[in-house]
């Protein structure tokens, strides 16, 4: 029913033994029949078998505080759990759902990824762990005072390897109200949400900060998609390397067209190796980026420049608001978005480059409405009047 947007045949929600507080991440086993879900509120992970038939849920496995990211080894034998508040990566044997090891060095890992060289051997892969917060390298509250770090470990023995670091970058925007000729603002990686591994490259959606005065939302925070080279263990600043997305929006989406500057980019997924879909939580927008080998990043598609999520498709319960995750389908021209505040699944038809359906996943009780509205107003960059009062 998800492929068509028809929720009429949706099964009742699954509830693991005990509680299932605040599901935060899900990953599908290579067998296509098994899923693993992290419950951030309960600090547990559960295994759901037979997702293509009569699903069953395992007893919860207790992990460290606030699990927010999951990744599987290529064969599916090992699950890696990013424990954001605990500051570690749990290593879990999926066959027995037991913890077999842990990586303790990360301070605040929100996401985790694993490489796949296609040889069906998990031992020669790498575990990629972005540190969520940038590391101070200068005077706090100054522009360019942080560096991003992506830790890398061997899957064979969990030993650390040379990390990739991300440097501050020119936003190409001058401070608000500045006179002509004023130097543009340097922005630094501060919130590194996750990593997408594409060949020998990693793509890390980042909320970069330029905190120096004057305070202005247009120049203090920037959406930067950082790119790292796993082979050289260095940031990629080449033609299709690290990109300041607001600059691309400014330069490629002409006024007076409606456009979003992509506040709070929190996830990214790919079609093949040359087309990225970046998710903006603050803008309720998906940005398609073509990594053109001769021209560099090109925004949008023939259908549109950006994919609007803050709209209600036909026969859907509502819009997709404050999205927190995106995944592209392995088969079929679809992408699926976790619509956090509206508690729904957004279905994007990539052939049309548009949101075609939202499917409700859980109701919002009367007593929860104020809390959900509060989450919406805190994170949105579109104003609380957007979409008839939201």
C-alpha positions as CSV (number, residue, x, y, z in Angstrom):
1,X,0.0,0.0,0.0
2,X,2.9,2.4,0.5
3,X,3.9,2.2,-3.2
4,X,0.5,3.5,-4.2
5,X,-0.3,5.7,-1.3
6,X,-3.3,3.6,-0.4
7,X,-3.6,3.2,3.3
8,X,-6.8,1.2,3.3
9,X,-5.0,-2.1,3.6
10,X,-2.5,-1.0,6.3
11,X,-2.1,-3.4,9.1
12,X,-2.5,-2.4,12.7
13,X,0.6,-0.9,14.3
14,X,3.1,-3.3,15.8
15,X,4.0,-2.9,19.4
16,X,7.1,-4.7,20.8
17,X,6.8,-6.5,24.2
18,X,7.1,-3.8,26.8
19,X,7.1,-0.2,25.6
20,X,8.1,1.2,22.3
21,X,8.9,4.8,23.1
22,X,9.8,7.2,20.3
23,X,10.9,5.1,17.3
24,X,13.8,7.0,15.8
25,X,15.4,4.8,13.1
26,X,14.7,1.8,11.0
27,X,16.8,-0.3,8.7
28,X,15.8,-3.2,6.4
29,X,17.9,-6.5,6.3
30,X,19.2,-7.6,2.9
31,X,16.7,-10.5,3.0
32,X,13.9,-7.9,2.5
33,X,11.9,-9.6,5.2
34,X,13.4,-8.3,8.4
35,X,13.5,-4.8,9.9
36,X,15.3,-3.4,12.9
37,X,13.9,-0.4,14.8
38,X,15.6,1.9,17.3
39,X,13.4,3.3,20.1
40,X,15.0,6.5,21.3
41,X,12.9,7.0,24.3
42,X,13.3,3.5,25.7
43,X,16.9,3.0,24.7
44,X,16.1,-0.3,22.9
45,X,16.3,-1.9,19.6
46,X,13.8,-4.5,18.3
47,X,13.9,-7.0,15.4
48,X,10.7,-7.3,13.3
49,X,10.6,-10.6,11.3
50,X,8.3,-11.4,8.3
51,X,7.6,-7.8,7.4
52,X,6.3,-9.0,4.1
53,X,3.7,-11.3,5.7
54,X,2.6,-11.8,9.3
55,X,5.1,-9.6,11.3
56,X,6.5,-10.6,14.7
57,X,8.5,-8.4,17.1
58,X,11.4,-9.6,19.2
59,X,11.9,-8.7,22.8
60,X,13.6,-5.3,23.1
61,X,17.4,-5.3,23.3
62,X,18.6,-2.6,25.8
63,X,21.2,-0.3,24.4
64,X,22.8,3.0,25.4
65,X,20.9,6.2,25.9
66,X,19.1,7.7,22.9
67,X,19.7,5.4,20.0
68,X,19.2,7.6,16.9
69,X,20.9,5.8,14.0
70,X,21.1,2.3,12.6
71,X,23.2,0.6,9.9
72,X,23.7,-3.0,8.8
73,X,26.8,-4.7,7.5
74,X,26.4,-5.7,3.9
75,X,25.4,-9.3,4.7
76,X,23.1,-8.2,7.5
77,X,24.9,-10.2,10.1
78,X,25.8,-7.2,12.2
79,X,23.8,-4.1,13.3
80,X,25.5,-0.9,14.4
81,X,23.6,1.4,16.7
82,X,24.5,5.1,17.1
83,X,23.8,6.1,20.7
84,X,23.6,9.8,20.6
85,X,23.5,10.7,24.3
86,X,25.5,7.6,25.5
87,X,28.4,8.5,23.2
88,X,29.1,5.1,21.6
89,X,28.3,2.7,18.8
90,X,26.8,-0.7,19.9
91,X,27.6,-3.7,17.8
92,X,24.8,-6.3,17.7
93,X,24.7,-9.8,16.2
94,X,21.4,-9.8,14.3
95,X,20.9,-13.6,14.5
96,X,20.8,-13.6,18.3
97,X,20.0,-9.9,19.0
98,X,22.9,-9.8,21.5
99,X,25.5,-7.0,21.8
100,X,28.9,-8.3,20.9
101,X,31.0,-5.2,21.2
102,X,31.0,-1.4,21.2
103,X,33.0,1.6,19.9
104,X,33.5,4.0,22.8
105,X,35.4,7.0,21.3
106,X,32.5,9.0,19.7
107,X,31.1,11.7,21.9
108,X,27.7,12.3,20.3
109,X,27.1,10.1,17.2
110,X,23.7,10.7,15.7
111,X,24.1,8.5,12.6
112,X,26.3,5.6,11.4
113,X,27.0,4.1,8.0
114,X,28.8,1.1,6.7
115,X,30.6,0.7,3.4
116,X,29.9,-2.1,0.9
117,X,32.5,-3.2,-1.6
118,X,30.3,-5.9,-3.0
119,X,32.4,-8.9,-2.1
120,X,29.9,-10.4,0.6
121,X,32.7,-10.1,3.2
122,X,31.7,-7.9,6.1
123,X,35.2,-8.0,7.7
124,X,36.8,-5.7,5.1
125,X,34.3,-2.9,5.4
126,X,34.5,0.4,7.2
127,X,32.2,1.9,9.8
128,X,31.6,5.6,9.3
129,X,30.6,7.7,12.3
130,X,30.1,11.5,12.1
131,X,30.5,13.4,15.3
132,X,27.3,15.4,15.6
133,X,28.8,18.5,17.1
134,X,31.7,20.3,15.5
135,X,34.9,20.4,17.5
136,X,36.1,23.8,18.7
137,X,39.2,25.0,17.0
138,X,39.1,28.7,17.7
139,X,37.4,31.3,19.8
140,X,33.8,30.3,20.6
141,X,31.0,32.4,19.0
142,X,33.4,33.4,16.2
143,X,32.8,32.4,12.6
144,X,34.8,29.5,11.4
145,X,35.6,28.3,14.9
146,X,34.7,24.6,14.5
147,X,35.8,21.6,12.5
148,X,33.7,18.6,11.6
149,X,35.0,15.1,12.3
150,X,33.9,11.8,10.8
151,X,35.4,8.9,12.6
152,X,36.2,5.7,10.7
153,X,36.7,2.2,12.1
154,X,37.5,-1.2,10.7
155,X,34.6,-3.7,10.8
156,X,37.0,-6.6,11.4
157,X,38.2,-5.5,14.9
158,X,36.6,-2.1,15.5
159,X,40.0,-0.4,15.5
160,X,40.1,3.3,14.5
161,X,41.5,4.5,11.2
162,X,42.3,7.9,9.9
163,X,39.3,10.2,10.2
164,X,38.0,12.7,7.7
165,X,37.8,16.3,8.9
166,X,35.7,19.1,7.4
167,X,36.8,22.7,7.5
168,X,34.9,26.0,7.6
169,X,33.7,27.3,4.3
170,X,32.8,30.6,2.7
171,X,29.0,30.9,2.7
172,X,29.2,33.5,-0.1
173,X,26.7,35.6,1.8
174,X,27.6,39.0,3.4
175,X,26.2,39.9,6.8
176,X,22.6,41.2,6.8
177,X,22.5,44.9,6.0
178,X,26.3,45.1,5.3
179,X,27.7,47.7,2.9
180,X,28.9,46.7,-0.6
181,X,32.3,45.1,-0.4
182,X,31.9,43.7,3.1
183,X,33.6,40.3,3.3
184,X,31.2,37.3,3.1
185,X,30.6,35.1,6.2
186,X,32.6,32.0,6.9
187,X,30.5,29.2,8.3
188,X,31.6,26.1,10.1
189,X,30.2,22.5,10.4
190,X,28.4,22.1,13.7
191,X,25.6,19.5,13.4
192,X,26.6,16.5,11.3
193,X,23.5,14.4,11.1
194,X,24.4,11.3,9.2
195,X,26.5,10.0,6.4
196,X,25.5,8.5,3.0
197,X,28.2,6.2,1.5
198,X,28.3,6.4,-2.3
199,X,31.3,4.5,-3.8
200,X,34.4,6.0,-2.2
201,X,32.6,9.2,-1.2
202,X,30.6,10.1,1.9
203,X,27.9,12.8,1.9
204,X,27.2,14.4,5.3
205,X,24.2,16.9,5.7
206,X,25.3,19.6,8.1
207,X,23.8,22.5,9.8
208,X,26.8,24.9,9.7
209,X,27.0,27.9,12.0
210,X,28.4,31.4,11.7
211,X,27.5,32.8,15.1
212,X,29.3,36.2,15.0
213,X,27.2,39.3,15.2
214,X,25.0,40.7,13.7
215,X,22.4,38.1,14.6
216,X,20.3,37.3,11.5
217,X,18.8,34.0,10.5
218,X,19.9,34.6,6.9
219,X,23.6,34.6,7.7
220,X,24.1,32.8,11.0
221,X,23.0,29.3,9.9
222,X,23.7,27.6,6.6
223,X,22.9,24.2,5.0
224,X,26.1,22.7,3.9
225,X,26.4,19.2,2.3
226,X,29.9,18.1,3.1
227,X,31.6,15.6,0.9
228,X,34.5,13.4,2.0
229,X,36.8,11.0,0.1
230,X,37.2,7.7,1.9
231,X,40.2,6.7,-0.3
232,X,42.2,9.8,0.5
233,X,40.6,10.4,3.9
234,X,40.1,14.1,3.1
235,X,37.3,16.5,2.4
236,X,36.4,16.8,-1.2
237,X,36.3,20.5,-2.4
238,X,36.3,19.6,-6.1
239,X,33.6,20.3,-8.7
240,X,31.0,18.1,-7.0
241,X,32.5,18.3,-3.6
242,X,31.3,20.2,-0.5
243,X,28.5,22.5,-1.4
244,X,26.8,25.4,0.3
245,X,23.2,24.7,-0.7
246,X,21.7,28.2,0.0
247,X,24.3,29.6,-2.5
248,X,23.1,27.1,-5.1
249,X,19.5,28.0,-4.4
250,X,20.3,31.7,-4.8
251,X,22.2,31.2,-8.0
252,X,20.1,28.5,-9.7
253,X,16.5,29.3,-8.7
254,X,15.6,32.7,-10.2
255,X,13.5,35.3,-8.4
256,X,10.6,35.7,-8.1
257,X,10.1,32.0,-8.1
258,X,9.1,30.6,-4.7
259,X,12.1,28.9,-3.2
260,X,13.3,27.5,0.1
261,X,16.9,28.0,1.4
262,X,16.8,24.6,2.9
263,X,16.9,25.3,6.7
264,X,18.1,22.3,8.8
265,X,19.2,19.7,6.3
266,X,19.0,16.4,8.3
267,X,19.2,13.5,5.8
268,X,20.3,12.6,2.3
269,X,19.8,9.6,0.0
270,X,20.9,8.8,-3.6
271,X,19.6,7.4,-6.8
272,X,22.6,5.7,-8.3
273,X,25.8,7.7,-7.7
274,X,24.9,10.9,-9.4
275,X,21.6,12.1,-8.1
276,X,21.1,13.2,-4.4
277,X,17.9,13.9,-2.5
278,X,18.6,16.2,0.4
279,X,15.9,16.6,3.1
280,X,15.3,19.9,4.8
281,X,13.4,19.6,8.1
282,X,13.0,23.4,8.5
283,X,11.7,24.0,5.0
284,X,9.5,20.9,4.5
285,X,11.4,20.5,1.3
286,X,13.3,17.8,-0.6
287,X,16.1,19.1,-2.8
288,X,17.1,17.1,-5.9
289,X,20.8,17.6,-6.8
290,X,22.3,16.2,-10.0
291,X,26.1,15.8,-9.7
292,X,27.0,16.8,-13.2
293,X,30.6,15.8,-14.1
294,X,31.2,18.9,-16.2
295,X,29.0,21.6,-14.7
296,X,28.9,20.6,-11.0
297,X,25.8,20.4,-8.8
298,X,22.5,21.2,-10.6
299,X,19.3,21.8,-8.6
300,X,15.9,20.4,-9.4
301,X,14.4,18.6,-12.3
302,X,12.4,19.4,-15.5
303,X,9.3,19.2,-13.4
304,X,10.3,21.6,-10.6
305,X,13.3,23.1,-8.8
306,X,12.3,21.8,-5.3
307,X,9.9,19.1,-4.0
308,X,7.3,20.7,-1.7
309,X,6.2,18.6,1.3
310,X,4.0,21.1,3.0
311,X,1.0,20.3,0.9
312,X,-1.9,17.8,1.1
313,X,-2.1,15.3,-1.8
314,X,-5.5,14.0,-2.9
315,X,-7.1,11.5,-0.6
316,X,-4.4,12.0,2.1
317,X,-5.0,12.9,5.7
318,X,-2.7,16.0,5.6
319,X,0.7,17.4,4.6
320,X,4.1,16.1,5.4
321,X,5.6,18.5,8.0
322,X,8.9,18.7,9.9
323,X,10.4,15.7,8.1
324,X,13.3,13.9,9.7
325,X,14.3,11.0,7.3
326,X,14.3,10.1,3.6
327,X,15.0,6.8,1.7
328,X,14.8,6.1,-2.0
329,X,13.2,2.8,-3.1
330,X,15.5,0.0,-4.5
331,X,12.7,-0.8,-7.0
332,X,10.4,1.7,-8.5
333,X,10.6,5.5,-8.8
334,X,9.7,6.2,-5.2
335,X,11.1,8.0,-2.2
336,X,9.7,7.8,1.3
337,X,9.8,10.5,4.0
338,X,9.3,10.3,7.7
339,X,6.9,13.2,8.5
340,X,7.7,13.6,12.2
341,X,5.2,16.3,13.4
342,X,2.3,15.0,11.3
343,X,3.1,11.4,12.2
344,X,2.8,10.1,8.7
345,X,4.8,8.6,5.8
346,X,5.3,10.8,2.8
347,X,5.3,9.1,-0.6
348,X,7.2,10.9,-3.4
349,X,6.8,9.8,-7.0
350,X,10.3,10.5,-8.5
351,X,9.0,10.2,-12.0
352,X,6.8,13.3,-11.2
353,X,9.1,14.8,-8.6
354,X,6.2,15.4,-6.3
355,X,4.6,14.3,-3.1
356,X,1.7,12.0,-4.1
357,X,0.4,10.8,-0.8
358,X,0.8,10.9,3.0
359,X,-0.1,7.8,5.0
360,X,-1.0,8.2,8.6
361,X,1.2,6.1,11.0
362,X,-0.2,7.2,14.4
363,X,-3.0,9.5,15.5
364,X,-2.3,12.7,17.4
365,X,-4.5,12.7,20.5
366,X,-6.3,15.9,21.6
367,X,-4.0,16.1,24.5
368,X,-0.9,15.9,22.3
369,X,-1.9,18.7,19.8
370,X,-0.2,21.5,21.7
371,X,3.0,19.5,22.0
372,X,3.0,18.7,18.3
373,X,2.3,22.3,17.5
374,X,5.2,23.4,19.7
375,X,7.6,21.0,17.9
376,X,6.4,22.4,14.6
377,X,6.8,26.0,15.5
378,X,10.2,25.4,17.1
379,X,11.8,23.7,14.1
380,X,10.0,25.2,11.1
381,X,11.6,28.0,9.0
382,X,8.3,28.7,7.2
383,X,6.4,30.6,9.9
384,X,3.6,29.3,12.1
385,X,1.0,30.6,9.7
386,X,2.0,28.1,7.0
387,X,-0.7,25.8,5.7
388,X,-3.8,27.2,7.3
389,X,-2.6,27.7,10.9
390,X,0.3,25.2,11.0
